[in-house]
Amino acid sequence: MPDYKEILYQKQRGGVLITLNRPEALNAITRPMLKELHHALDEAEADPEIRAVVITGAGRAFSSGFDQA
């Protein structure tokens, strides 16, 4: 499993929990985060043990949208 910097990837009970992990920016999505998210979803799809994927956000917001900075 790759070392993600802006998301957390946790396998749990036949599923995977993917957490957007930029709570200081209300989990605004950056281009690197989007690449990590695509990679994590491809990884989950290729794993025969994974039956469900849950995407959540760290802190008080799921995501404030796309970070244009």
C-alpha positions as CSV (number, residue, x, y, z in Angstrom):
1,M,0.0,0.0,0.0
2,P,1.4,3.4,-0.9
3,D,2.2,6.1,1.6
4,Y,-0.6,8.6,1.1
5,K,-0.1,12.1,2.3
6,E,-3.6,13.7,2.1
7,I,-5.8,10.7,2.6
8,L,-6.0,7.8,5.1
9,Y,-6.7,4.3,3.8
10,Q,-7.9,1.7,6.4
11,K,-9.1,-1.8,5.6
12,Q,-11.8,-2.9,8.0
13,R,-14.1,-5.9,8.1
14,G,-14.4,-6.6,4.4
15,G,-14.4,-2.9,3.5
16,V,-12.1,0.1,3.3
17,L,-12.5,3.5,5.0
18,I,-10.9,6.4,3.0
19,T,-10.6,9.6,4.9
20,L,-9.9,13.0,3.3
21,N,-7.2,14.2,5.7
22,R,-6.9,18.0,5.4
23,P,-9.1,19.1,8.3
24,E,-7.3,22.5,8.6
25,A,-8.6,23.3,5.1
26,L,-12.0,21.7,5.6
27,N,-10.7,18.8,3.4
28,A,-10.6,21.0,0.3
29,I,-9.5,18.7,-2.5
30,T,-6.1,19.4,-4.1
31,R,-4.8,17.8,-7.3
32,P,-2.4,15.5,-5.3
33,M,-5.4,14.5,-3.1
34,L,-7.4,13.7,-6.2
35,K,-4.6,11.5,-7.5
36,E,-4.3,9.7,-4.2
37,L,-8.1,9.2,-4.1
38,H,-8.1,7.7,-7.6
39,H,-5.2,5.4,-6.7
40,A,-6.9,4.3,-3.4
41,L,-10.2,3.5,-5.3
42,D,-8.3,1.5,-7.9
43,E,-6.5,-0.4,-5.1
44,A,-9.8,-1.1,-3.4
45,E,-11.4,-2.3,-6.7
46,A,-8.5,-4.7,-7.3
47,D,-8.7,-6.2,-3.8
48,P,-11.1,-9.2,-3.8
49,E,-11.5,-8.9,0.0
50,I,-13.1,-5.4,-0.3
51,R,-16.9,-5.4,-0.6
52,A,-17.6,-1.8,0.4
53,V,-15.9,1.6,0.3
54,V,-16.7,4.5,2.7
55,I,-15.4,7.9,2.0
56,T,-15.4,10.4,4.9
57,G,-13.6,13.6,5.9
58,A,-11.5,14.3,9.0
59,G,-12.6,17.0,11.3
60,R,-15.8,19.0,11.1
61,A,-16.4,18.9,7.3
62,F,-16.6,16.2,4.6
63,S,-15.1,18.6,2.0
64,S,-15.4,22.2,1.2
65,G,-14.9,21.5,-2.5
66,F,-11.9,21.9,-4.8
67,D,-8.8,23.9,-3.5
68,Q,-8.0,26.4,-6.4
69,A,-4.8,27.6,-4.8
